[in-house]
Amino acid sequence: MPGRAGSDQGWVVERSSTTKQRWVLALRIAVSVAMLAVLVDKLARSPSPDLPDFTASTAGWLAGAAALTLAGVLLSAVRWQVVLAALGQHVGYSRLLSHYLAGQFVANVLPTTIGGDVLRVSRLAKDSGETPASFASVVLERLTGWIVLPVITFVGFAVNPGLRRLGNATRVALFVAAAPIVLLGAVLWAMARHHSEDVMHETGWRRFLAAIALGLNRLRRQPSQILGVLGAGFAYQLVLVGAAVMAARAIDIRPAGPTALCAFLPAVLIAQVLPISISGVGVREFLFALFLRPLGVATEQAIALGLLLYLLNLVVSLLGAPAFAVGGRTRRVLA
């Protein structure tokens, strides 16, 4: 029967997609394990560093880093709310925070094939009944980082001229920071050629472009909202820089000060979202070693900083477990 054939074909496509996602997940886990093995071997071959004494000051820096990491999550929900408001969707902050925490839990704790952003879109769409706007809000929220992070890097290099003469560290940081700007230009060019806002009926990269087109066209009606979106983006990313500065002080990496981390941390944040490892494990630590070594930071200390930031993020993401477990219940959230 035709109906049954179509159903079987859809099932085969869905099964094939699920199988592909599982293979990709397995590959990312393997890459993460391999990169961790390389890092552990490097640490084993390096002289053991003198670990700082765990003092009240150390505890204070760690507590500050953890508090700012949590503040970053709270500001992420604010950024998402500002984007939604610019799109004409007024959603309660507590509900958005619940969805964001659940997404963080999925992305950073659970080794699943369902990304945290996918979870956020699906739960918000159930609440509001506005799937296109929900998808567009998450896409635009992520795109703010493509603008904000490069700007922070360029400001860091401008404020501290000495960072411009660090050889490969300087070149790689500037290259990585410039990449999102180039990619954003390519996306806008492709969007202009695509001419579609039909998020629901597009697939793959075309759905991504349609979401951007939908979001930008709604923003044109309220251009003043763009400043609010970018302001929330800068606040979020600068809080992450502050958390990294405090984490560096906790393990006595004094050269990793505010201007150095303004210059280099955005490049780390950009690179660690590449889908080649789990939660950026290995990528983050490698880049910290590359960027901080010319400043006199030992490789093992740079690796320790990367792992510490990962652990802080992991601990904060665990707060999303309750939201993940019970936060999918539909409720009316639009004003």
N, C-alpha and C positions, 0 to 999 in steps of 0.2 A: 504494500500500500504506500502511496506517496507520502502520507503524513508520517508513517513509521520510518520510511527511508530518510526523510529529513531529520527526524528525531535521532536516528542512529548516527547520521552524519555529524550532527551537532555534538553528540556524545563523544564521537571519535576525536573531533577537533578539540573539545574541552579536555579529554584525556591526554591528547598529545601535548597541549599547552601545559597541563599540570606536570607531565613527565619532564618536559623541558625545564620548567621552573625548578623541579627537584634536582635535576642534573646541574643546573647553574648554582643552586644552593650548595650542593656537594662540592663543586669546584671551588666556590668561595671559601668554604670551610677548609678545604685542602690547602689553598693558597695562604690562609691565615695561619694554619698550623706550620706550614713550611717557613713562612716569614718569622714566626715566633721561634722556630728551631734555629734559624740563622742568628737571630738576636741573642738567644740564650748561649749559642756557641761563641758569639763575639764577646759576651759578658764573661764567659768562662776563660777566654784567652786574655782578657784585659786584667791589669792589676786591680786588686780589690780597692775600691775607693774608701776613703774615710767617711763613714756615714755620720751625719750630724747627730749630736745627742738629742734625745727626745725631751725637750724642755717645755715649759709653759708657753714659750714663744712659738715653738714648733706646733704645738697643739692649737694655738691661736691662729696661725697662718692656715693650717689645715681646715679649721672650723670656718674661717673666712672664705677659703676656696670652695668648700662644700656649700656654704650659704649663697655665694654668688652663682654657683652652678645651678642651685635650685631657683634662684632669682631669674636666671636665664630662661628656665622653663616657664616661669610665671610670665615673663616678658614675651615669650614666644606666643603664648595664648593671647596676650594683648595685641601683638602684631597681627595675628590671625583675625582677631575681632575688628581691628581697624581696617583690614583689607575687606572683610565682609561688609562692614558699614559703608565703605566706598562703593561696594557693588550693590548697595541697597538692601542688604540683609542684616537685620539687627538681632543678634543672638546673644543670650546671656553669657556672661564671662564664666560662671561656674561650670556651665555645660561644656563650653569650649575647652576649659582647662581639663575637665574629665576626659574628653576625647583626645586632647593632646598628650596627657599622661599615659593613656592607654596605648596611643601610637608609639610613644617612647619606649614603653615596656615591650611592645612587639618588636620594634626595630633593634633595640639594644640588648634584650634579655632572651627572647625566644628565637631560636634558629628556625624560622618559618619561611615559607615562600610568599607570605602575605606581608607587604611592607607596611610600616606605620602610617604612611601617608594614605595608602589605600583604605586602611581601617578608618582613618579620620574622615575621608570623603564619604564612605558608606554610612557611617554613623550620623554624620551631620545631614546627609541626604534623607535618611530615615526620619530625622527630627523635623526637617523643614519642608520636605517634599520637593526641594529645588536641587536636583542632582547636577545640572549644568553649572549653577552658581557655586555649589559646594566644590565641585572639581576645579573650577576656575579660581576659587579663593586659595586653594592649596597650591596650585601652580604659581599664581602671582606672589604668594607669600614666599615661596622658594626663590622666585626670580629676584626679589629684593636683595637677596644675598649676592646675586651676580653683579649688582651695582655697588652695594655697601662694602663688601669685603675688599674689592680692588681699591676703593677710595681710602680705606683705613691703611692698607699696605703703602700706598703712595704717600700718604701723610706721614707715616712712620719714617720712611726714607727721607722725606723732605725735612722733618724736624731734626733727625739725627744724621748728618752728612757722613759720619764715619761708617755707617752701615752700607753706603754705596760702594765701598772699596773692599768688599769681602769675597771677590772672585765668584766662584760657582754659586755660593750661597746667595749672593745678590742677584745674579742672573736668573737662577732657577725661581727665586721668589717673585721677581718681576714678571717672568714668563708665565708662571702659574696664575698670578694676579691678573694679567692681561687677557688670559684665555677666556674667562667668562664674558668680558666685554666684547671680544671678537665673536664668541658664540651667540651672545645676545643680538648682535647686529645681524648675524646669519639667520637667527630665528625670526626677527622682525621682517627681514627680506622675504623669507619663505612664507610668512604669514600674509604679507601683502599680496603675494602671488596666489595664495591658496583661497582667500576670500570666503571663508566659512566660519560661522559661529555655532554650527550644529554639533555640539559636543556629544549628544546622545547617539548620533548615527555615524560618527567618524570612529576610526580605529587607529591604534598605534600612534605614530608621530603626528598624524593628521588631527587626532583628538587633542593632543597637546597644543597644536597650533590654534585649533578652534577655541580652546579654553582661554588662551592668551588673547585672541581677538575679541572674545566675549567680554573678558575682564577689562581690556583697554577701552573698548567702546563705551562701557558703562562708566569708566573713570573719566572719560572726556566730558561727561555731563556734569561732573563735580571735580574740576581740576584742582581745587584747593585740597581735596582729600589726598592727593598724591604726596604732599608734604608730610601729612600725618603718617602715611604708610612708610615713607622713607625714614622719618624720625623714629618710628617704632623699630625699624630695622637697625638703625645705628645704635639705639639704646641696647638692644638685644646683643649685638655683636661686641660692643664695648664692654658689656658685663662679662662676656666670655673671656675677653682679654684680661680683665681684672682678676677673674678666677685663675687664669694661667699664671699671672704675676704672683699671686699669693701661693699657688702650688709650688712655683719655682723657689720662692723664699722658704717654704716649709722644708725643702730638701737642700737648702743653702746653695742655690744656683743664682748668685747675685748678678752675673752679667745679663741674665734674662730679665731685664727691666721693662718698664712700660713701653718705651719707644721701640726696643728690639722686638718685643712680642707684637706690637702694633704692625711692625713691618713683616714679621714672619708667620705669626699665628694664622692670619687669614689664608695664606697659601696652604698651610697644613689643613685648615678646615675645608678648603676647596678640594684638595686632593683626596682627603680621606673619605669623601662621599662617592668616589669612583667605585663602581660595583665589581671590585676585584678581590675584596676580602670582607670579613665580617666586622662591621663597626669600625672599619679603618685600621684594624689591628695590623701592625707591621709597617703600613704606609706612614702612619703618623709618627712612629718612633724613628723610622729611617730619615724622614724629613727633619725632625728635630735635631738629629745627630748632624745632618748636613748643614743646617742653618746655624746651629749654636757652636759647632766646633771652632770656626774662625774667631769666636768671641772668647775662646779659652775654656769652653765647657767640655769636660771629658765625655766620650761617647756613652759610657755607662750612665752618666748623670742625665744626658739628653734622653736616653731610652727610658730611664726611670721617670722623667717628667711626662713623657708620652703615656706611659702605663698608669701613672698616677691620675692624669686627667681622664683617662679611660675608666678607671675604677670609680672616680668621683661621679662621672656620668652614669655609670652602671648602677651605683648605689641610689642616685636620685631617680633613675628610671624604674627601680623596684617599687617606688611609690605609686607607680601606675598599675600595679597588679590588681588592686581592688577595682579600679576604674575599668580595666580590661575585663574583669570577671562579671561585673554587674552593670557596666555603663552603657550597654547596647540597648537598653530598654527605651523605646520610642517615647518622646514627650514633645509637647508643643513648645518651641523656643522662639519663634518669630514674634516680634512685637506687632 
